[in-house]
Amino acid sequence: MNNDSIPGLARWGHFHRSARIILSLCFAAGLCGCAGGAVSQQFAATTPHDPGGGGDVAARNKSVVRASFDAWRAGTGGPFDLLAADATWTIVGRSAAAKTYRNRESFMAEVIRPFNARMRVPLKPTIRRLYADGGTVVVFFDASGTALDGEPYSNTYAWLLDMVDGRVVRATAFFDSIEFNELWARVRPK
């Protein structure tokens, strides 16, 4: 079975590659209650493994993202340094920040800087799983820190990062909206 054998699926090849990665992440984390073999085999059969050619693209992207998380944990940089100036960042769900940000600066100004201004101790990430398939990297991680009011903040995230030449050009983020909203409403940025 290929993308052309299902009407309209060829247009959604990128979506299905990302969906396959998310499903793999869910199965690995034990988040799905169904047997994943048939589903993941269907996605594997309908999407190319590395549409950009050369498996080293995925390995390089994975390495760049891992290094950015190491820098974030050390307090010397982070994954937002990888964002291209015109990168889009979509926060999925119903959090106070959920929407698509059309460029790096709008995302940083509306979400990251105000979030960091609410923290006494910055977030430190711990990667649970890191996957790469061609130009897409999926990071499943926990992050915790301390808010200005002294209360702990902990959340679990899944980010899909579409990369070109080592830069993130499109990101989609999933996290616990309730935890985020509680912090956003409770703590005023300094």
Order of alpha helices (4+ residues) and beta strands (2+ residues): alpha-alpha-alpha-beta-beta-alpha-alpha-beta-beta-beta-beta-alpha
